[in-house]
Amino acid sequence: MRIATWNVNSLKARLEKVGWWLERAKPDVLLMQETKLADDDVPADVFRAAGYELAHHGEGRWNGVAGSPFYAAKLVWYERLARWLSEARHPTEPLVVGGDFNVAPEDADVWDPTACHGGTHVSPPERAAFARLCGWGLLDAYRLHHPEPGRYTWWDYRAGNFHKNFGMRIDHLLVSPPVGKRVVAAEIDREARKGKPVPSDHAPLVIDLDQPGHAFDAGWTGADARTAARRAR
């Protein structure tokens, strides 16, 4: 089974890109965030034609976490999630919790810890909230197979940040130990952040359970050397 998560940054604007990626990666389950569509407006027929059933819950607008009211709400949301896990689930159950968590858990998950210091996504309360989920028993599925730094899921559209690899790893698939034992591969599809139609500012994150899924080139080979050269200019 292949499970993926992707902040698509407007499903209406990115529908063609999403369709392209479904054919490219062939996930069994795709968790999408920031569709920016109300439930009545989602193109369920398009997904059905591609072999997927779409379950959607949205308000048709963007929601942020950078202003202080939203930041506080973000921490409350983490508290509620942690409480739900402790009250309704158990780490011995097969469980996957995925999405755009808007937290880079460690310094290795940002391009420059000094430049990011003090900002959202890396603040101590946010990281503590994320760590609490892992302390309950969830595992960072990507890190099970990729301990190396420099692999991100989000890059700002501005200033050529993607091409310099000035990014953050803020999209995650957290799994319970029984699922963690079944994860045979994990990948961030860097190629999906490139090209036309205009991509999301996030890249899809994929994990494979039990056996490798449909092969695709995620585009990381040679990327480190290219981005290092661009940073030096």
Steps between C-alpha positions, in 0.01 A plus 500: 500500500620850415385786722578861411437846638510826306408860575370586153454874567162525319354192339325716240828655390696177533249243370695428182820462702331266746364288216847482347646392833240233566597340170870550575512357853182291517434535874228288655417779744572872455445740790457853360513825694408858409257402227338843555166359386169452677365146505242571230765634262748213494549323163411154630421381147856570386642287778242228443602483136859451616395211725476686831218576740532850643414571864515875560458735793566866433371853534611642167761734641859519614594458864836618631704458816750793488297772685481474879131388516565230243824399670317450828228305321765280344634403842146432623446275198814305587378463857165365378672255266725374780199462729307309233792264453529432872126452550388327180800318355788279612853481357456127435227576242583548132473877459619768257467871578607717208487847355659843503588531869665841451785394728860421415580264790880535504766740376583248226152568363573862404752647258655733759417465870651842576293678235185319615560550872205658675256458215192287465544135402810474722396667829552294819124470576430367149784253511396388847146440375630290213734310731205419725338310211818302450527445873156341495639241261486638147805465274618742232470265203726703271784498751480121525661491156656846456719627785681748273437877525409724209178321403202732521132500409441877479680787332378860481411610149713813535865574430578171330485319832414167341798508266728586793332235717405754766218289637344327797375148567158581646282232336505167680361150511509380860438130555448270795767233561302219330482711183860616539615139469321482165649816348741381230555836328440872548553784256440870441420560135713804424406485133137578583612841631630591153368578155162576352221528579600724791581269792405527864766639733495158667621166365320169555631263765458127437541184706470142376378220725600136454646540150621784276233680303509634144853626426564868429808721502461745790774723359744511790794345313741782424272760660735570792787594270277722285348684795842549662623665180198730492549604861862593424407741222 
